[in-house]
Amino acid sequence: MDVEGIKLTITIISAIIALLSFLGFGTVFAMLWKDRHDKKVAERNETSQLRENARNEQLKSLIGAEFSTAFLPISNSIKDLGLNIKSISDDLHLVKKGVQATCRNDLEDMYAKAEKDGFCSNEDKQRFEATYQAYHSLGKNGVMDAKREKLLALPDSKPAKKRKKVLVENK
């Protein structure tokens, strides 16, 4: 090939490139290149997202395992606390019943004394009333209601004895 042939070949190639450029070959080539590049980027992003999702699932399961391990003693403590509260509640019920029985006994004693004497001083009525209010707040006390009314109706002091009239005849 001589120099003239080479010049002619270069000119033809230049003309073809110029013609293709004019017809949009560069744009077509750029679009093909961009499409291929975008597919690769999308594949990389998808792979990256899958890896991140897998990592998140591993973290969730690890945190869940640690959380349950960390709070298991607290959960057991809460169960124990519930049992202790039940025990305390049962004990409190027994104490309540004992206080109620003691109050009732004291009220019965005060009532019996006042009934026997036939009167009840204001101080004794106040003491009876304070004990009655404590007893009444503990519940189930219908019998003492009637006795309370009777005791409060008693006089405040010992009734004066009536003097017997002694008739003295003058002789």
Buried (B, 14 or more C-beta within 10 A) or exposed (E): EEEEEEEEEEEEEEEEEEEEEEEEEEEEEEEEEEEEEEEEEEEEEEEEEEEEEEEEEEEEEEEEEEEEEEEEEEEEEEEEEEEEEEEEEEEEEEEEEEEBEEBBEBBEEBBEEBBEEEEBBEEBBEBBBEBBEBBBEBEEBEEBEEBBEEBEEBEEEEEEEEEEEEEEEEE
